[in-house]
Amino acid sequence: MLLKTLRRYIRCSRGKHVKKMKYDKLNANPGVVLREEFDDWAVLFDPDTSESFAVDPVGVFIWKKLDGHHTLEDIMIDLRQTFKQVPEDAREHCMEFLEDLIKRGFAGPEFMKVWSSE
């Protein structure tokens, strides 16, 4: 259902009439491992499926916000405050990244954070 909402939002945002849609707060799949490298890039790895892919520093930043408390709007505000020269279409790129994570089973509203951040 969330994937359909994301697709509908992307379609609407490209048209003349942009609908304001609620974006559910996502959680990172607690089974997925984030391995940060020395150059600020990282690898996301799912040991259950053996799937992995490289993530750039912005993707790492977004991944760390998938705690069930941050909305897309929260992430975009933090992104613009943290990084310089954020492009106008950053929101669309962020949504594409989140959609990719959801398709891979790396994130979704159904995952609950099972570790403490303290």
Number of C-alpha atoms within 10 A of each C-alpha: 5 14 14 10 14 19 14 13 20 17 12 15 14 10 10 7 8 12 13 9 11 12 15 16 17 24 23 24 22 16 15 20 16 18 14 16 10 7 8 12 15 19 17 19 18 19 11 8 10 8 12 16 9 15 20 14 15 15 16 19 17 20 22 14 20 23 20 17 11 19 17 20 12 12 19 17 11 15 18 13 10 12 10 8 7 13 9 8 8 13 17 14 12 18 17 15 16 23 20 14 17 19 12 14 16 24 24 23 16 12 18 15 14 9 7 5 6 3
